[in-house]
Amino acid sequence: MATPSAQVPAEQGPVRPQGLVAAPRTPAPTTTPGRPPAPPPALPAPPVPPGTRPSAPPSQQRGHGRLFQPQDLGMLEGPDREAWQKPDQIMDALGIGDGSVVADLGAGGGWFTVRLAKRVGPNGVVYAEDIQSQMIEAIQRRVAREGLHNVSAVLGAADHPALPVARLDAALMVDTFHEVEDTRSLLTNVRAALKPGGRLGIVEYRTEGGGPGPSREERIPPAQVIRAAEAAGFRLVRQEQFLQFQYLLIFTR
């Protein structure tokens, strides 16, 4: 699943998320009598080979296995990302323009969020959604530095992005789909947030490896993504081939 440097504003207290929305939560299951004790803590992870991202520990949120950790956000924002990520071409492929209402799903630190916000302009809206509160805080700091006023941060859940119904022209998931376990629930809720004819773009790393991104074991083939999206009611429009290390799948509801 290249950022221009910006000066942090003078201390004004903690930045509060704009439009922060919490997703509906499922009550935690009660303890079952006779359940075996929890396993001991995992051993420290082995060193990470150069050019790969470390795997995150399992999330405590239902529906997620591994999540990218906030302390590693710098690994997602190398100086060459703009060149190989091609954000303008991705937004062009999804038909995102001035006045569009879009969602950045699994927005992380907001690298793509600020680019979407600049593309849609003051007449558009970007919902920057993530399920980790630390990521939401990072997004809000970035948005404040950039002086953007068209971004609404959304604290979602693993299977529910807490987006408004039938509001979005497009939704984008960049290198986050492989982290989702309950793909049907998540995508069903994303589909409900799209307008009729709305588009979903899913970007994932190619399974043959190479370049930046997660280890080969964490990567998933396009066919797997397509099956999951179709099971949630989406229809594949096309697969774009212009990315060097990734593939882009475009769906419509």
C-alpha positions as MATLAB code, in Angstrom:
seq = 'MATPSAQVPAEQGPVRPQGLVAAPRTPAPTTTPGRPPAPPPALPAPPVPPGTRPSAPPSQQRGHGRLFQPQDLGMLEGPDREAWQKPDQIMDALGIGDGSVVADLGAGGGWFTVRLAKRVGPNGVVYAEDIQSQMIEAIQRRVAREGLHNVSAVLGAADHPALPVARLDAALMVDTFHEVEDTRSLLTNVRAALKPGGRLGIVEYRTEGGGPGPSREERIPPAQVIRAAEAAGFRLVRQEQFLQFQYLLIFTR';
ca = [
       0.000    0.000    0.000;
       9.014   13.408   -3.219;
       6.906   15.193   -0.624;
       7.728   18.911   -0.612;
       9.262   20.002    2.642;
       7.219   22.418    4.732;
       7.836   24.432    7.859;
       5.954   23.387   10.976;
       3.869   26.311   12.314;
       4.576   27.851   15.684;
       3.305   26.027   18.729;
      -0.464   26.472   19.003;
      -1.307   23.403   21.018;
      -2.175   19.987   19.547;
      -3.782   19.973   16.118;
      -7.337   18.699   16.273;
      -8.592   16.565   13.371;
     -11.063   18.344   11.114;
     -14.282   16.446   10.549;
     -12.991   13.467   12.526;
     -15.531   10.667   12.389;
     -15.324    7.421   14.292;
     -16.558    4.257   12.626;
     -19.110    2.039   14.351;
     -17.285   -0.419   16.528;
     -18.094   -4.036   17.218;
     -18.036   -4.938   20.942;
     -15.065   -7.052   21.911;
     -15.943  -10.741   22.451;
     -16.215  -11.927   26.010;
     -13.736  -14.421   27.366;
     -14.799  -18.031   26.914;
     -14.368  -20.253   29.985;
     -11.662  -22.789   29.467;
      -9.945  -20.823   26.738;
      -6.192  -21.483   26.772;
      -3.965  -18.623   27.980;
      -2.681  -16.115   25.472;
       0.590  -17.041   23.744;
       3.790  -15.424   24.994;
       4.986  -12.201   23.340;
       6.522  -12.634   19.898;
      10.289  -12.619   19.574;
      11.931   -9.557   18.027;
      11.677   -9.443   14.233;
      14.813  -10.293   12.241;
      16.696   -7.488   10.471;
      14.956   -6.130    7.385;
      16.879   -6.504    4.100;
      17.714   -3.243    2.324;
      14.998   -2.003   -0.032;
      12.094   -3.688    1.763;
       9.616   -2.492    4.345;
       9.390   -4.135    7.769;
       6.267   -6.175    8.409;
       4.034   -4.704   11.067;
       2.791   -6.794   14.001;
      -0.786   -8.122   13.836;
      -3.393   -5.433   14.459;
      -5.821   -5.675   17.347;
      -8.622   -4.484   15.062;
     -10.925   -7.172   13.778;
     -10.480   -7.681   10.050;
      -6.845   -6.676    9.814;
      -3.740   -8.837    9.944;
      -0.700   -6.608    9.545;
      -0.606   -2.839    9.534;
       2.139   -0.458    8.556;
       3.513    1.196   11.658;
       3.376    5.004   12.126;
       7.017    5.209   13.200;
       8.033    3.888    9.759;
       6.181    6.523    7.717;
       9.441    8.008    6.483;
      10.041    4.808    4.503;
       6.970    5.603    2.374;
       8.151    9.049    1.373;
      11.489    8.719   -0.304;
      12.659   11.544   -2.562;
      12.016    9.444   -5.669;
       8.433    8.402   -4.875;
       6.869   11.117   -7.042;
       8.713    9.687  -10.050;
       7.690    6.055   -9.685;
       4.287    6.514   -8.002;
       2.974    8.810  -10.778;
       0.156   10.325   -8.691;
      -1.055   12.632  -11.462;
      -1.514    9.721  -13.863;
      -3.342    7.721  -11.199;
      -5.727   10.623  -10.562;
      -6.211   11.081  -14.311;
      -7.069    7.390  -14.688;
      -9.745    7.728  -11.986;
     -11.189   10.869  -13.532;
     -10.418   12.993  -10.461;
     -10.577   16.701  -11.165;
     -11.667   20.052   -9.805;
     -14.657   19.685   -7.497;
     -14.398   15.902   -7.115;
     -15.308   14.238   -3.812;
     -12.807   11.462   -3.130;
     -11.533    9.190   -0.376;
      -7.953    8.204    0.378;
      -8.433    4.842    2.084;
      -5.639    3.765    4.397;
      -4.180    7.227    3.941;
      -1.217    6.672    6.267;
       0.717    9.910    6.671;
      -1.233   11.694    3.936;
       1.280   11.606    1.061;
      -1.483   10.991   -1.463;
      -4.060   12.970    0.522;
      -2.370   16.327   -0.095;
      -2.027   15.587   -3.802;
      -5.702   14.673   -4.037;
      -6.645   17.829   -2.124;
      -4.682   20.043   -4.501;
      -6.235   18.280   -7.500;
      -9.875   18.626   -6.364;
      -9.387   22.239   -5.252;
     -11.516   24.284   -2.849;
     -14.737   23.049   -4.429;
     -13.854   19.404   -3.768;
     -13.473   17.276   -0.658;
     -10.970   14.611    0.340;
     -11.854   12.122    3.061;
      -8.526   10.912    4.464;
      -9.379    7.621    6.159;
      -7.208    5.418    8.320;
      -7.835    3.027   11.198;
      -4.836    4.124   13.271;
      -5.211    7.300   15.309;
      -1.474    8.048   14.965;
      -1.913    8.180   11.193;
      -4.861   10.551   11.543;
      -2.710   12.843   13.686;
       0.082   12.735   11.095;
      -2.396   13.627    8.341;
      -3.757   16.564   10.324;
      -0.288   17.948   10.945;
       0.512   17.673    7.257;
      -2.747   19.278    6.157;
      -2.143   22.178    8.557;
       1.372   22.712    7.208;
       0.069   22.702    3.645;
      -2.725   25.153    4.478;
      -5.401   22.856    3.046;
      -9.037   23.291    4.091;
     -10.759   20.637    1.976;
      -9.585   17.533    3.864;
     -11.755   15.711    6.382;
      -9.968   13.125    8.515;
     -11.913    9.947    9.207;
     -11.004    7.370   11.820;
     -12.400    4.183   10.329;
     -12.499    0.543   11.336;
     -10.914   -2.459    9.685;
     -14.134   -3.442    7.917;
     -15.929   -0.081    7.884;
     -14.357    3.148    6.573;
     -17.161    5.331    8.068;
     -17.667    7.311    4.870;
     -20.893    9.126    3.929;
     -23.284    7.101    1.781;
     -23.426    7.774   -1.985;
     -21.138   10.812   -1.658;
     -17.895    9.858   -3.438;
     -16.940   10.273   -7.059;
     -13.876    8.083   -6.490;
     -12.017    6.172   -3.801;
      -8.353    5.204   -3.832;
      -6.458    2.498   -1.970;
      -2.686    2.675   -2.425;
      -0.727   -0.314   -1.104;
      -3.216   -1.066    1.676;
      -5.453   -3.775    0.226;
      -3.005   -6.562    1.087;
      -3.371   -5.637    4.778;
      -7.138   -6.229    4.810;
      -8.523   -9.576    5.963;
     -12.279   -8.929    5.745;
     -12.162   -7.579    2.208;
     -15.830   -8.221    1.456;
     -17.124   -6.146    4.375;
     -14.703   -3.323    3.695;
     -15.379   -3.164   -0.041;
     -19.138   -3.448    0.435;
     -19.024   -0.372    2.654;
     -16.744    1.448    0.196;
     -19.179    0.654   -2.616;
     -22.045    2.125   -0.578;
     -20.058    5.357   -0.204;
     -19.675    5.780   -3.976;
     -22.166    7.575   -6.177;
     -23.729    5.527   -8.999;
     -20.927    5.178  -11.537;
     -18.312    6.047   -8.904;
     -14.851    4.553   -9.312;
     -12.532    2.625   -7.034;
      -8.811    2.483   -7.729;
      -6.655   -0.153   -6.033;
      -2.881    0.092   -6.317;
      -0.731   -2.829   -5.177;
       2.862   -3.922   -5.758;
       3.645   -6.456   -8.467;
       4.158   -9.967   -7.148;
       7.407  -10.530   -9.026;
       9.143   -8.213   -6.570;
      11.647   -5.504   -7.289;
      11.644   -1.842   -6.405;
      10.251   -0.443   -3.143;
       7.370   -1.907   -1.188;
       6.693   -4.894    1.054;
       8.355   -8.270    0.858;
       7.324  -10.600   -1.948;
       5.429  -12.798    0.526;
       3.079   -9.919    1.387;
       2.227   -9.014   -2.199;
      -0.964  -10.218   -3.853;
      -1.735  -10.848   -7.534;
      -4.290   -8.765   -9.440;
      -6.606  -11.756   -9.853;
      -7.029  -12.002   -6.089;
      -7.984   -8.335   -5.826;
     -10.409   -8.638   -8.732;
     -12.180  -11.640   -7.167;
     -12.582   -9.802   -3.864;
     -13.920   -6.654   -5.520;
     -16.381   -8.553   -7.700;
     -17.625  -10.464   -4.641;
     -18.487   -7.077   -3.098;
     -20.437   -5.997   -6.186;
     -17.787   -4.063   -8.102;
     -17.146   -4.397  -11.822;
     -13.632   -4.256  -13.240;
     -13.206   -1.469  -15.794;
      -9.547   -1.947  -16.676;
      -6.047   -2.620  -15.408;
      -3.521    0.152  -16.005;
       0.079   -0.740  -16.861;
       1.892    2.602  -16.561;
       3.341    2.010  -13.069;
       6.833    0.506  -12.887;
       6.569   -1.420   -9.630;
       2.812   -1.595   -9.103;
      -0.455   -2.312  -10.880;
      -3.613   -0.178  -10.826;
      -7.044   -1.767  -11.009;
     -10.044    0.464  -11.684;
     -13.529   -0.679  -10.690;
     -16.971    0.863  -10.808;
     -19.968    0.164   -8.604;
];
